Amino acid sequence: MLKALGKKQLIVGVIDLSDESAIEDEETVAARIRNALRFVDPDRLILAPDCGMKYLPREKAFGKLSALAKAAERVRAELG
């Protein structure tokens, strides 16, 4: 189904905001990114949190976004 989108970019939420008490570890987020890459080319993938970031306490939001950034850097390095 995603391949039918053609060359459009796809935004994928890789940070779960439904549980504000937990901050995902880097490997969990990297696994979500790798899963998305099974369906869309890297140059079309835009990583994002799920909706609701503004409702999190600042330290939780920062932790979740840090995990996203580190995971993206890790997967980018794996791709070469």
N, C-alpha and C positions, 0 to 999 in steps of 0.2 A: 504494500500500500504506500509506504513512504517513497519508494522508488518512482511511483507514479507522479510525484510532485515535480519531476524534472530537475531543473537546475536551481530551484528555489532554495534559499537558506532555511534552515530549520532550527528553532530555538527549543532546547531540551532542558527541562528542570532536573538538575542532578543533586539538589540539596532539599531535604525534606523539612519543611517548616511546620508541619503539623505537630511535631514534638519539640517544643522549645527547650526542653531540659537536656536534650542530647545534642552533642556536636559530633557530626560524622568524622571518622578518621579519614585520612588521605586515601587509603587503599579502597575504602568503601566507595568514595566518590569516583576514584579512578575506574573501578569496576563498572560503575554506571555509565561513565564516559565510553569505556570500551564497548559496552553493550550497545550504546547508541551508534557507535561507529560500524556496527554490523549492518546497519540499515541506511547510513548516510555517509557520504565522503567527508573527510576532515575539513575540506575547504568550504563546505556548506553548513557545518555544525557550529551553532552558537550556544555556549553553555550559560545557564542561568539558574537561579534558585527558583523553587516553586513560588507561587504568589504568597504574599503575606510577610515579607521581610520587615516591613515598617512596624510590625506589631511586636517584634522580638526586642528584648533588652539589648542594649548596645554591645555588651561583651559577648553575648550569644551570637548576634548577627556577625560580629567581627570574626569570631571563631569559625562559623560556618563558611563565610566568604574566604577566609584564609585556607580552609580545607579545599574549597573549590579551586582556588588559585594554584595551590601546591599540586593537586591532583591533575589539573590541566597541564602544568609544566612537566609532570612525570610522564603523562601519556604522550605529550608532544615530543619528548625525548625518545620515547619508545618508537614513535613513528619515523624518527630520523629527520 
